[in-house]
């Protein structure tokens, strides 16, 4: 029986490539989740749909002012009228109740990194706490 001889340099090279791939975009999972759950309405570029769906891009003031509400909005939706960049939006946003706290953290961190103009990232424990206080 022949065995494949794996050398230390080969193993090291595989790990280095895998690590480099992961580090090239630390928000990859959040981006994937955003594209699957959010981009149909808010679009891939975060610009929204005119007067119907608010933009996320360029809306860091809204993101910052509603930091504590955003996890609940993603999970349970929004029925209130909101104002983003001087425009009022009354269209209801459905939530995604199947999203886990880590998925919500990833989506929000992708949004903050991409369009948040330097807003601080969310921590998982912060999102878990905010979700525990969501109005039902």
GUDOTOR-293652 format. One line per field, with one value per residue: residue in one letter; x, y, z of N, C-alpha, C in turn. Coordinates in Angstrom, 1 decimal. Example, Ala and Ser with C-alpha at 12.3 -4.5 7.8 and 13.67 -1.06 7.14 Angstrom:
GUDOTOR-293652
rogu: (A	S)
n.xx: (13.2	12.8)
n.yy: (-5.7	-2.2)
n.zz: (7.8	7.1)
ca.xx: (12.3	13.7)
ca.yy: (-4.5	-1.1)
ca.zz: (7.8	7.1)
c.xx: (13.2	12.9)
c.yy: (-3.3	0.0)
c.zz: (7.8	7.9)
***
This chain:
GUDOTOR-293652
rogu: (X	X	X	X	X	X	X	X	X	X	X	X	X	X	X	X	X	X	X	X	X	X	X	X	X	X	X	X	X	X	X	X	X	X	X	X	X	X	X	X	X	X	X	X	X	X	X	X	X	X	X	X	X	X	X	X	X	X	X	X	X	X	X	X	X	X	X	X	X	X	X	X	X	X	X	X	X	X	X	X	X	X	X	X	X	X	X	X	X	X	X	X	X	X	X	X	X	X	X	X	X	X	X	X	X	X	X	X	X	X	X	X	X	X	X	X	X	X	X	X	X	X	X	X	X	X	X	X	X	X	X	X	X	X	X	X)
n.xx: (0.8	0.6	1.4	0.6	2.9	3.1	4.5	5.9	6.3	4.3	1.9	2.0	1.8	-0.8	-2.3	-1.5	-2.6	-5.3	-5.7	-5.1	-7.1	-9.4	-8.9	-8.9	-11.4	-13.0	-15.7	-17.1	-19.1	-21.2	-21.7	-22.6	-25.0	-26.4	-26.7	-28.4	-30.7	-31.3	-30.7	-32.5	-34.4	-33.0	-30.9	-27.8	-25.9	-26.8	-28.4	-31.2	-34.7	-35.7	-38.4	-39.7	-38.2	-35.8	-32.4	-29.4	-26.8	-24.9	-26.4	-25.5	-26.1	-28.7	-28.2	-26.5	-28.0	-30.0	-28.8	-29.3	-31.8	-31.5	-30.8	-33.2	-34.9	-34.0	-34.5	-37.3	-38.6	-40.1	-42.6	-43.1	-43.1	-40.3	-37.5	-35.0	-32.1	-33.5	-35.9	-39.1	-40.2	-42.6	-43.2	-43.7	-41.2	-40.3	-39.3	-36.7	-37.2	-35.8	-33.1	-30.1	-28.4	-25.7	-25.7	-27.1	-25.4	-23.2	-24.4	-25.0	-22.4	-21.2	-22.8	-22.2	-19.4	-19.3	-21.0	-21.2	-19.6	-17.4	-18.6	-18.7	-18.1	-20.5	-20.7	-21.1	-22.2	-23.4	-25.4	-26.9	-27.9	-29.4	-31.3	-32.7	-34.2	-36.0	-39.1	-42.0)
n.yy: (-1.2	2.2	5.3	8.7	11.1	13.7	16.8	19.1	21.8	21.8	21.5	23.8	25.7	25.3	26.0	28.7	29.8	29.3	30.9	33.5	33.8	33.9	36.2	38.3	39.4	40.2	40.5	38.8	36.8	38.3	39.9	38.0	37.1	39.6	40.0	37.9	38.2	41.0	42.6	42.5	44.5	46.7	46.8	45.8	47.8	49.2	51.4	51.5	51.7	54.2	56.3	54.3	52.3	52.7	54.1	52.4	52.9	55.8	56.5	56.8	58.4	57.7	55.0	55.2	56.6	54.8	52.5	50.7	49.7	48.4	45.5	44.4	45.3	44.0	41.3	41.3	43.1	46.2	48.5	51.2	54.6	56.1	58.4	59.0	60.5	62.9	62.1	60.7	57.4	55.0	52.4	49.1	47.0	43.7	41.4	39.0	36.4	34.0	34.5	34.2	35.4	35.7	35.8	38.1	39.9	39.7	40.7	43.3	44.3	44.1	46.0	48.3	48.4	48.7	50.9	52.5	54.7	54.6	53.8	52.1	48.6	45.9	43.9	40.4	39.7	42.2	42.4	40.1	40.9	43.2	42.0	40.5	42.4	43.3	44.7	42.7)
n.zz: (0.0	-0.8	0.5	0.7	0.8	2.8	3.0	5.4	4.4	2.4	3.7	5.3	3.2	2.2	4.5	4.6	2.2	2.6	4.9	3.9	2.0	3.6	5.1	3.2	2.9	5.5	5.9	4.4	4.9	6.0	3.8	1.9	3.2	3.3	0.6	0.0	1.7	1.8	-0.4	-2.5	-2.1	-1.0	-2.8	-4.4	-4.2	-2.1	-2.4	-2.3	-3.3	-4.8	-3.8	-2.4	-1.0	1.5	1.2	2.2	1.8	2.3	4.4	7.0	9.2	9.9	10.5	12.6	14.5	15.0	16.1	18.2	17.6	15.1	15.1	15.9	13.9	11.6	12.4	13.1	11.5	10.2	10.8	11.1	10.0	8.6	8.5	6.2	5.2	4.7	3.4	3.7	4.5	4.2	3.7	4.7	6.2	5.9	8.4	9.1	10.7	11.0	11.1	12.9	15.9	15.3	12.5	12.1	13.3	11.5	9.1	9.9	10.5	8.0	6.6	8.1	7.7	4.9	4.2	6.3	7.0	8.9	11.2	14.4	14.7	15.4	18.3	19.0	21.5	22.1	20.1	20.8	23.3	22.5	20.9	22.8	24.0	22.2	21.1	20.9)
ca.xx: (0.0	1.4	0.9	0.9	3.8	2.8	5.6	5.5	6.0	3.0	0.8	2.1	1.4	-2.2	-2.8	-1.3	-3.5	-6.6	-5.8	-5.1	-8.4	-10.3	-8.6	-9.1	-12.7	-13.5	-17.1	-17.7	-20.4	-22.2	-22.0	-23.4	-26.3	-27.0	-27.2	-29.5	-31.9	-31.6	-30.4	-33.7	-35.1	-32.0	-30.0	-26.5	-25.1	-27.3	-29.1	-32.7	-35.6	-36.4	-39.2	-40.3	-37.2	-34.7	-31.1	-28.5	-25.6	-25.0	-27.4	-24.8	-26.7	-29.8	-27.7	-25.9	-29.1	-30.8	-27.9	-29.9	-33.0	-31.3	-30.9	-34.7	-35.5	-33.6	-35.2	-38.8	-39.2	-40.4	-43.9	-43.1	-42.6	-38.9	-36.9	-33.6	-31.6	-34.6	-37.0	-39.9	-40.5	-43.7	-43.3	-43.3	-40.1	-40.5	-38.1	-36.3	-37.1	-34.9	-31.7	-29.5	-27.7	-24.4	-26.0	-27.5	-24.1	-22.5	-25.0	-24.8	-21.0	-21.0	-23.4	-21.4	-18.1	-19.4	-21.7	-21.4	-18.7	-16.6	-19.4	-18.1	-18.7	-21.3	-20.2	-22.1	-22.9	-24.3	-26.6	-27.8	-28.6	-30.4	-32.4	-33.5	-35.0	-36.9	-40.6	-42.6)
ca.yy: (0.0	3.4	6.4	10.0	11.8	15.2	17.5	20.3	23.0	21.7	21.8	25.3	26.5	25.2	26.9	30.1	30.1	29.4	32.1	34.7	33.9	34.3	37.6	39.2	40.1	39.7	40.7	38.0	36.1	39.4	40.3	36.9	37.2	40.8	39.8	36.9	38.7	42.4	43.3	42.5	45.8	47.8	46.7	45.4	49.0	49.9	52.7	51.5	51.8	55.5	56.7	53.1	51.6	53.7	53.6	52.1	53.7	57.2	56.8	56.5	59.1	56.8	53.8	55.5	57.0	53.6	51.4	49.8	49.2	47.7	44.1	44.0	45.6	42.9	40.1	41.3	44.0	47.6	49.0	52.6	55.6	56.5	59.4	58.7	61.5	63.9	61.5	59.8	56.1	54.4	51.0	48.1	46.1	42.4	40.9	37.6	35.8	32.8	34.9	34.0	36.6	35.8	36.2	39.6	40.7	39.7	41.6	44.7	44.7	44.3	47.3	49.4	48.5	49.1	52.1	53.2	55.9	54.5	53.4	51.0	47.3	45.3	42.7	39.4	39.9	43.4	42.0	39.2	41.7	44.0	41.1	40.1	43.5	43.7	44.6	41.6)
ca.zz: (0.0	-0.9	1.3	0.1	1.7	2.9	3.7	6.2	3.6	1.6	4.7	5.6	2.0	2.2	5.5	4.3	1.2	3.2	5.7	3.0	1.4	4.6	5.6	2.2	3.1	6.8	6.0	3.3	5.3	6.1	2.4	1.4	3.9	2.8	-0.8	0.0	2.5	1.8	-1.7	-3.4	-1.9	-0.8	-3.9	-4.1	-3.9	-0.9	-2.7	-2.1	-4.5	-4.9	-2.7	-1.7	-0.1	1.9	1.0	3.3	1.4	2.6	5.5	8.3	10.3	10.3	11.1	13.9	15.4	15.3	16.3	19.1	16.9	13.9	15.1	16.0	12.6	10.7	12.7	13.2	10.5	10.6	10.2	11.3	9.0	9.0	7.6	5.8	4.3	4.4	2.7	4.6	3.9	5.0	3.2	5.8	5.9	6.6	9.1	8.8	12.0	11.1	11.3	14.2	16.3	14.6	11.2	12.2	13.6	10.3	8.2	10.3	10.3	6.5	6.3	8.7	7.0	3.5	4.0	7.6	7.2	10.1	12.4	15.0	14.4	16.4	18.9	19.1	22.8	22.0	19.3	21.6	24.3	21.9	20.4	24.0	24.4	21.1	21.3	20.1)
c.xx: (0.9	0.7	1.4	1.8	3.5	3.9	5.1	5.4	4.7	1.9	0.8	1.5	-0.2	-2.8	-2.7	-2.3	-4.9	-6.8	-5.9	-6.5	-9.4	-10.1	-8.8	-10.4	-13.3	-15.1	-17.8	-19.0	-21.5	-22.7	-22.9	-24.9	-27.0	-27.6	-28.4	-30.8	-32.3	-31.5	-31.6	-34.4	-34.0	-30.9	-28.6	-25.6	-25.7	-28.1	-30.6	-33.4	-36.4	-37.2	-39.9	-39.4	-36.1	-33.3	-30.4	-27.2	-25.8	-26.0	-26.8	-25.5	-27.9	-29.3	-27.2	-27.0	-30.0	-30.1	-28.6	-31.2	-32.7	-31.3	-32.4	-35.3	-35.2	-34.4	-36.7	-39.4	-39.5	-41.7	-44.0	-42.7	-41.3	-38.5	-35.4	-33.2	-32.7	-35.8	-37.7	-40.3	-41.5	-43.9	-42.9	-42.1	-40.3	-39.2	-37.8	-36.1	-36.2	-33.4	-31.3	-28.8	-26.4	-24.6	-26.3	-26.3	-23.3	-23.1	-24.8	-23.4	-20.6	-21.5	-22.6	-20.0	-18.2	-20.0	-21.8	-20.4	-18.0	-17.3	-18.7	-18.8	-19.6	-20.5	-21.4	-22.9	-23.8	-25.5	-27.5	-28.6	-29.7	-31.6	-33.3	-34.4	-36.0	-38.4	-41.2	-43.9)
c.yy: (1.2	4.5	7.7	10.7	13.3	15.8	18.7	21.5	23.0	22.0	23.3	26.1	26.4	26.1	28.4	30.6	30.3	30.6	33.4	34.9	34.4	35.8	38.6	40.0	39.5	39.8	39.8	37.3	37.2	39.8	39.3	37.0	38.5	40.6	38.9	37.5	40.2	43.1	43.3	43.9	46.9	47.8	46.4	46.6	49.8	51.1	52.7	51.6	53.1	55.9	55.5	52.5	52.5	53.1	53.3	52.9	55.2	57.6	56.5	57.2	58.3	55.6	54.1	55.9	55.8	52.3	50.3	49.1	48.2	46.1	43.6	44.2	44.5	41.6	40.1	42.3	45.4	48.0	50.5	53.4	56.0	57.6	59.1	59.8	62.5	63.4	60.5	58.5	55.4	52.9	50.1	47.3	44.8	42.0	39.5	36.9	34.6	33.2	34.7	35.3	36.8	36.3	37.7	40.4	40.8	40.7	43.0	45.2	44.9	45.7	48.4	49.5	49.1	50.5	53.0	54.3	55.8	54.2	52.2	49.7	46.8	44.1	41.7	39.5	41.1	43.0	41.1	39.9	42.5	43.2	40.7	41.1	44.0	43.6	43.5	42.1)
c.zz: (0.0	-0.1	0.6	1.2	1.7	3.7	4.5	5.4	2.8	2.5	5.0	4.4	1.9	3.2	5.2	3.2	1.8	4.1	4.9	2.4	2.4	5.0	4.5	2.3	4.4	6.9	4.9	3.7	5.4	4.7	1.8	1.9	3.4	1.4	-0.9	0.6	2.2	0.5	-2.6	-3.3	-1.8	-1.9	-3.5	-3.7	-2.7	-1.2	-2.6	-3.4	-4.5	-3.7	-2.0	-0.7	0.2	1.5	2.3	3.1	1.7	3.7	6.9	9.4	10.8	11.0	12.5	14.9	15.8	15.6	17.2	18.6	15.8	14.0	15.2	14.6	11.6	11.1	12.6	12.2	11.1	10.0	10.4	10.1	9.5	8.1	7.4	4.8	3.8	3.7	3.7	3.8	4.8	4.6	4.4	5.3	6.6	7.3	8.6	10.1	12.2	11.3	12.7	14.6	15.6	13.2	11.1	12.4	12.3	9.3	8.6	10.2	8.9	6.1	6.8	8.0	5.6	3.4	5.3	7.9	8.6	11.4	13.1	14.7	15.6	17.0	19.0	20.4	22.8	21.3	20.1	22.6	23.7	21.4	21.6	24.4	23.3	21.5	20.4	19.5)
***
